[in-house]
């Protein structure tokens, strides 16, 4: 496994692994990292393979991303491991729960779903074509970031968080963005939801058009004992749109099940 770059702060016995989405990176979690460390947890925010300082993988698929996460979990060597996954990061978290559940002790899923798109393949092809067309036209990630972020946020998104989301997305390598999108269109872990046996929190945003609250609520209902909450007037990137509220929800859940 190639190098995985990460921010690793705090020295608690419970490590919380922060997994970003398609347009993210390890720099997308500043307030969450600070809140976790202040509460006595170890915060580990990775650059998913191909992002930032992390090596690319080949093939770039959901199984390979989960193996990369397992390698990082092993390297960190914490007593307990909780995965906090946003969007595609939540999909990697679910893939990890299917591949190495014995190494994971808790799950926080934000703005994600247990499967992507519609059955068949036509929808997926059209989705990729629509996302790749601006890149094919030479606009680049820096040119696309402002409108992509604007389409994700909710009515009460804080401007500082929105600005950080744009900055982080603008730095995503185009080849990685294409590879990540190509990977998620085949994601489907619906059959494994009933097998998840760790404390789980699902956080939705009322204004999220990518992972709508109804989908997240149904997902939570299929995970034994899972908790569900919906942040009003917040969109897809809740940790940046309303960091204080998001962090308070995560910390309340962690204190309940993992009092470090």
C-alpha atoms as one frame of an Amber mdcrd trajectory, in Angstrom:
protein
   0.000   0.000   0.000   1.363   3.416  -0.946   1.740   6.389   1.328  -1.364
   7.774   3.048  -1.058  11.385   4.170  -3.060  12.428   7.212  -3.441  14.941
   9.990  -2.980  13.062  13.268  -3.662  15.037  16.442  -4.487  14.086  20.016
  -3.543  10.960  21.929  -6.807   9.533  23.196  -7.440   5.783  23.268 -10.270
   6.265  20.759  -9.201   7.375  17.282 -11.790   9.090  15.108 -10.921   8.747
  11.420 -12.275  11.622   9.318 -13.011  10.636   5.724 -13.755  13.423   3.247
 -15.906  13.360   0.114 -15.116  13.564  -3.602 -14.327  17.273  -3.465 -12.521
  17.230  -0.143  -9.212  16.584   1.543  -7.732  16.342   5.010  -7.865  20.150
   5.349 -11.688  20.083   5.341 -11.958  19.233   9.055 -10.261  22.007  11.096
 -13.012  22.646  13.644 -13.891  18.969  13.990 -10.265  18.060  14.645  -9.986
  20.798  17.269 -13.226  19.723  18.956 -12.220  16.065  19.052  -8.801  16.764
  20.497 -10.229  19.136  23.104 -12.623  16.364  24.171  -9.766  13.872  24.594
 -10.011  11.943  21.337  -7.408  11.245  18.690  -8.376  12.822  15.377  -7.023
  11.325  12.154  -8.062  13.094   8.940  -6.770  11.384   5.832  -6.174  12.353
   2.271  -8.011   9.614   0.409  -5.724   7.874  -2.126  -4.930  10.242  -4.977
  -5.731  13.325  -2.896  -3.177  15.696  -1.365  -0.125  13.791  -0.232  -1.594
  10.286  -0.592  -0.482   7.908  -3.322  -2.899   6.874  -6.054  -4.169   3.292
  -6.165  -4.866   1.134  -9.202  -7.565   0.041  -9.692  -9.322   2.978  -8.086
 -12.368   1.278  -6.633 -14.340   1.048  -3.407 -12.636  -2.138  -2.264  -9.188
  -0.646  -2.792 -10.107   2.515  -0.892 -11.300   0.409   2.043  -8.025  -1.525
   2.021  -6.137   1.769   2.148  -8.206   2.772   5.165  -7.514  -0.549   6.858
  -3.790   0.036   6.388  -4.107   3.450   8.046  -6.165   2.032  10.920  -3.480
  -0.599  11.486  -0.698   1.986  11.382  -2.435   4.261  13.896  -2.928   1.324
  16.258  -5.542   2.885  18.527  -7.441   0.939  21.175 -10.793   1.831  19.576
 -11.531   3.057  16.043 -14.498   5.194  15.042 -15.035   6.191  11.411 -16.643
   9.542  10.592 -17.327   9.552   6.871 -18.806  12.358   4.810 -20.415  11.686
   1.408 -17.997   9.394  -0.482 -16.111   9.044   2.791 -19.283   7.557   4.251
 -19.333   5.063   1.417 -15.719   4.101   2.142 -16.736   3.723   5.791 -19.536
   1.334   4.837 -17.198  -0.623   2.583 -14.777  -0.866   5.489 -17.538  -2.182
   7.744 -18.079  -4.957   5.216 -14.384  -5.771   4.808 -12.921  -5.501   8.311
 -15.724  -4.983  10.853 -13.737  -6.472  13.739 -11.333  -3.513  13.662 -14.050
  -0.862  13.849 -16.037   0.124  16.921 -18.249   3.024  15.878 -19.612   4.799
  12.828 -20.742   8.360  12.078 -22.193   8.851   8.606 -22.792  12.347   7.241
 -24.479  13.235   3.958 -24.090   9.788   2.443 -26.132   6.800   1.266 -25.857
   2.999   1.122 -25.895   2.945  -2.696 -25.365   5.366  -5.548 -27.738   6.209
  -8.368 -30.302   3.984  -9.992 -30.161   0.327 -11.083 -28.956  -0.471 -14.564
 -26.131   1.639 -15.890 -27.624   4.317 -18.141 -28.108   6.715 -15.238 -24.515
   6.214 -14.112 -23.152   6.863 -17.596 -25.197  10.024 -17.934 -24.083  11.179
 -14.486 -20.401  10.757 -15.336 -20.813  12.444 -18.699 -22.456  15.457 -17.071
 -19.726  15.731 -14.428 -16.855  15.213 -16.854 -18.116  17.540 -19.598 -16.876
  20.779 -17.954 -13.481  19.194 -17.340 -13.338  17.972 -20.929 -13.997  21.573
 -21.937 -10.906  22.654 -20.015 -12.500  24.474 -17.094 -10.447  22.681 -14.400
 -11.266  22.081 -10.745 -10.499  25.650  -9.696 -13.017  26.893 -12.235 -15.678
  24.368 -11.215 -15.325  24.542  -7.427 -17.427  27.687  -6.809 -20.506  26.415
  -8.649 -20.164  22.846  -7.365 -20.004  24.037  -3.763 -22.867  26.501  -4.304
 -25.047  23.606  -5.466 -24.306  21.619  -2.285 -24.872  24.090   0.532 -28.044
  24.876   2.464 -29.802  28.088   3.388 -27.907  28.637   6.647 -24.389  27.699
   5.540 -21.659  29.759   7.208 -19.580  31.683   4.686 -16.224  30.772   6.266
 -16.992  27.095   5.817 -18.225  27.615   2.281 -15.021  29.451   1.396 -12.937
  26.610   2.833 -14.965  24.065   0.860 -14.267  25.978  -2.352 -10.556  26.249
  -1.563 -10.187  22.549  -0.768 -12.148  21.424  -3.823 -10.171  23.670  -6.155
  -6.995  21.744  -5.230  -8.341  18.271  -6.011  -6.381  16.768  -8.919  -8.607
  16.409 -11.965  -7.536  12.807 -12.553  -8.419  11.919  -8.964 -11.803  13.632
  -9.203 -12.600  11.601 -12.299 -11.434   8.372 -10.669 -13.418   9.004  -7.488
 -16.637   9.716  -9.372 -16.117   6.602 -11.480 -15.710   4.559  -8.294 -18.827
   5.723  -6.477 -21.237   4.992  -9.334 -20.748   1.286  -8.622 -21.117   1.593
  -4.845 -23.808  -0.533  -3.188 -23.658  -1.743   0.415 -27.397  -1.935   1.087
 -27.212  -5.660   1.752 -24.680  -5.158   4.536 -26.588  -2.562   6.560 -28.233
  -5.257   8.690 -24.792  -6.662   9.517 -23.491  -3.444  11.081 -23.260  -4.083
  14.803 -21.491  -1.013  16.140 -22.933   2.226  17.550 -23.910   4.338  14.537
 -24.991   7.927  14.063 -26.449   9.187  10.779 -26.397  12.971  10.276 -28.489
  14.418   7.446 -28.953  17.972   6.203 -32.467  19.232   5.525 -31.317  20.978
   2.335 -29.027  18.187   1.113 -29.877  17.376  -2.500 -27.095  14.794  -2.888
 -27.956  12.571   0.077 -31.530  13.533   0.867 -32.699  13.153   4.483 -35.292
  10.506   3.597 -32.571   8.224   2.237 -30.405   8.674   5.314 -33.342   8.074
   7.631 -34.186   4.830   5.838 -30.532   3.808   6.002 -30.444   4.436   9.756
 -33.596   2.348  10.189 -31.831  -0.644   8.628 -28.837  -0.440  11.009 -29.590
  -1.984  14.398 -29.751   0.707  17.080 -28.586   3.496  14.771 -29.362   7.092
  15.734 -30.573   9.620  13.165 -30.623  13.399  13.238 -31.315  16.045  10.620
 -29.735  19.502  10.687 -32.304  22.146   9.641 -31.477  24.473   6.727 -28.100
  22.760   6.172 -26.970  21.081   2.973 -24.458  18.443   1.944 -21.294  19.608
   3.731 -22.654  19.916   7.263 -19.271  19.870   9.017 -18.316  23.082   7.209
 -21.728  24.735   6.911 -22.560  24.583  10.635 -19.449  23.265  12.391 -20.500
  24.034  15.965 -23.773  22.131  15.642 -22.197  19.274  13.696 -19.340  18.859
  16.172 -21.713  18.954  19.148 -23.751  16.109  17.637 -20.655  14.031  16.976
 -19.234  14.646  20.451 -22.521  13.808  22.171 -22.578  10.495  20.325 -18.919
   9.779  21.133 -19.350  10.642  24.817 -22.285   8.256  25.020 -20.507   5.245
  23.549 -16.786   6.034  23.799 -16.139   8.100  26.935 -12.378   8.571  26.716
